[in-house]
Amino acid sequence: MDIRELTTAMHRFVGAMGWYDPDTRRPQTPRNLAISLSLEASEVLEHFQWQETPPNSQDLADELADVTLYLLQLASLSGIDLEQAVLNKLEKNYHRTWDDEGIG
């Protein structure tokens, strides 16, 4: 399954939950999705708090999946081709000088 198919599956799920309905209590706006993405990414960190490796890899996998789903949805609703954006960013990164850059 590729990014487009994952995005379609994500939209199908969100639609089935009614979260695209105008009167939903969970409006799927880019702002709300960006907040949710950040919250889920923070939940990934909880699995490493006070330890180098997570005690339960399935729980970590679930959190990473949540991050991915919010990222796919945010990109899609923002009109961003995430696959192309990743490829473009990788190309830019090949031309960066990493060790000469300062922090921040």
C-alpha positions in Angstrom: 0.0 0.0 0.0 1.4 3.4 -0.9 0.8 6.9 0.6 -2.2 7.6 -1.7 -3.9 4.4 -0.7 -3.2 5.0 3.0 -4.6 8.5 2.6 -7.8 7.1 1.0 -8.1 4.5 3.8 -7.7 7.3 6.3 -10.4 9.5 4.7 -12.7 6.5 4.5 -12.3 5.9 8.3 -12.7 9.6 9.2 -15.8 9.8 7.0 -17.2 6.6 8.6 -16.8 8.2 12.1 -18.7 11.2 10.9 -15.8 13.6 11.6 -16.2 15.3 8.3 -19.8 16.1 9.0 -20.5 19.9 9.5 -21.9 19.4 13.0 -19.2 17.1 14.3 -17.6 17.7 17.7 -14.2 16.9 16.1 -13.9 19.3 13.1 -11.1 18.1 10.9 -9.6 21.5 10.1 -5.9 21.9 9.3 -5.4 23.8 12.6 -7.1 21.0 14.7 -5.2 18.3 12.8 -1.8 20.1 13.4 -2.6 20.3 17.1 -3.6 16.6 17.1 -0.4 15.7 15.2 1.7 17.4 17.8 -0.1 15.8 20.7 0.3 12.3 19.2 4.0 13.0 18.5 4.3 13.9 22.2 2.7 10.5 23.1 5.5 8.8 21.1 8.0 10.5 23.5 6.2 9.0 26.5 7.3 5.6 25.4 11.0 6.7 25.8 10.6 8.7 29.1 13.2 7.4 31.5 14.3 4.6 29.2 16.3 4.1 26.0 13.9 1.6 24.5 10.1 1.4 24.8 8.8 -1.5 27.0 6.1 -2.4 24.5 6.8 -2.1 20.8 3.2 -2.6 19.8 2.1 0.4 21.9 4.9 2.5 20.2 3.7 1.2 16.8 0.1 2.3 17.6 1.4 5.8 18.5 3.5 6.0 15.3 0.4 5.0 13.3 -1.6 7.8 14.9 1.1 10.3 14.0 1.1 9.0 10.4 -2.7 9.2 10.1 -2.8 12.8 11.3 0.1 13.7 9.0 -1.6 12.1 6.0 -4.8 13.9 6.7 -3.2 17.3 7.3 -1.3 17.0 4.1 -4.3 15.9 2.1 -6.6 18.6 3.4 -3.9 21.2 2.9 -3.5 20.2 -0.8 0.0 18.9 -0.3 1.2 15.8 -2.2 3.1 14.3 0.8 5.0 11.8 -1.3 6.3 14.6 -3.6 7.0 16.8 -0.6 9.2 14.1 1.0 11.1 13.5 -2.3 11.7 17.3 -2.7 12.9 17.6 0.9 15.3 14.7 0.5 16.7 16.3 -2.6 17.2 19.6 -0.7 18.8 17.7 2.2 21.3 16.1 -0.1 22.7 19.5 -0.8 22.8 20.8 2.7 26.0 21.0 4.8 25.0 19.5 8.1 28.1 19.7 10.2 28.7 23.4 9.4 25.3 24.5 10.6 24.8 26.0 14.1 22.1 24.9 16.5 18.8 26.7 16.0 
